[in-house]
Amino acid sequence: MRGRLALGVVVIILGLAGIAVGVMYVTMSAHALPSFIPGHTVADVTGKRDKRGYASFLIGAVLLVIGIALAVTSRRRRSYGF
């Protein structure tokens, strides 16, 4: 039961990070992205990375839902001694 809750918390953190990166991709131009995000070194592109941002946001949202489901189901399972 504790392992499932821990996994849920890790997946929730990854989902929140994915949503944050997606917001960065959509709101910042390519040259203003932080160095840890792929796509910041492209010199000839000054626009935003909308497709990557939307994909990252979608993956983050899916991970968030999965993490919440894991965390909730780990609390609902009970052992009745069978």
N, C-alpha and C positions, 0 to 999 in steps of 0.2 A: 504494500500500500504506500509506503514512503517513497519507494522508487518511482512510482507512477506520478506522485505529486511533484517530486523533484524534476522529473522529465517534463511535466506540464509547465513548471516555472521556467525552465530553460527554454522551452519552445515559445512561451509568452515573451520572454526577453528577446529572442531572435525575431519574433514577429514585430515587436515594437521597433527594433533596430531596422528592419526592412521597411517599415512605414516611414521612419525618419529619413532613410536614404532616398526613398521615393519622393518625399517632399523636397529634399535637397536637389534631386535631379530636375524636378519640374520648376522649382522657383529660382534656381541659380543658372547663370550662363556657364558654358563649358569651361572657360578659362578661370572661372571663380570657384570651381568645385574643389573641395579639399583633396589633398594628395592621396589619401587612402581610397578614394572612389575612382574606379576605372573610367576613362574618358576625359580626364582633366588635362592630358598632355596633347590633345589634338590641336594643332596650331591653326589650321585653316577653317575651323568651325567655330563660330562665335555664338551660335544659337543655343537653345536648350535641348536637353536629351529627353524629350517627352516619352518616347516609347520605352526607354529604360526606366524612367520614373514610374510610369503606369504599371509596368511589369513588376517592379520592386514593391510598389504599393500593394498590388494584388497578392503577391506572394507573402508579403508581411501580414496582410489581413487574413489570409488562409492559415498561416502559422499561428496567428493570434487566436483564431477560432478553435483550431486543433488543441492548442495549449490550454485554453479555457475548458474545453471538453475533457481533456485528460485530468486537469486539476479537480473538476467537479465530480467526475466519476470515481476518482480515487477516494473521495470523502463519502460517497454514497455506498460503496461496497462494505458489507459487514459480514463477519463470520458468525454463523449460527451454530458452529460445532458439528457440522455434518461431515 
